[in-house]
């Protein structure tokens, strides 16, 4: 995961932008944060779709991380709106390995950005619908308003979570609402297991080296440039070559072989999330096809 925001800011001052995510201070008015903990850390012809212009519309800034206003393929305009970030970005701190949070009250606020990264509104949660750092690193907040109301007031629509597995070579953009900055690269491959400190994530997205994400970018949506859909959530990177320690995740293959890739950053896939939400964007971990960890 990315280091805490204040640590990331200090590193930026001393050495320039770092490569791993960090968490920011816990206040919505705080200075921008880097990625969090060891985790850190966009239509044309059918044959060759035109690249969409990736911008900041629908992204959000948290007190310590980045995030995005999201919908599922079957979400409706009058459904309660949702915000996605990392589990390690929770206002309550990092969930321990094995812990899953469901329907926990929250009044957290998010700064909603328009296409040019101008903050146009403050959105508020009424609960954490789902959050964990086990198998994946994600937090889904339910807001006090609907997609239709946000669209009517601010002319901003949510980003759609793709419900199919990402593909190697896909051109992607990591869009940080915290830093109001984007990072462009490609999907380099997938880590069978990504281990960082006490946490282990499954089938993680590995970026090519061009995505040098920093602390505060944790929770940023990873956008498929060709479709505009979200394929992952940015969460961590190996900062200094450490082996499987906080801020230095390592890859572990199916045979147990460990690989350390210093300076390389990662994200957690999100295609499996839509299957766990039903009518009215209601979480239902017992739905057919839902593979998210359960409490």
Secondary structure, DSSP 8 states (H G I E B T S, - for coil): ----HHHHHHHHHHHS--SS-----SSTTS------SSS------SSS-------STTEEE-SSSEEEEEE-TT--TTSEEEEEE-GGG-TT----TT-EEEEEE---EEEEE-TTS-EEEEEEEEEEEEEESSBS-EEEEEEEEEHHHHHHHH----EEB--S---TT-EEEEEETTTTEEEEEEEEEEEEEEEETTEEEEEEEEE-TT----TT-TT-EEEETTT--EEEEEEEE-SSS-SSBTTB-EEE-TT--EE--TT-EEEEE-TTTGGGB-GGG-B-TTSTT--S---
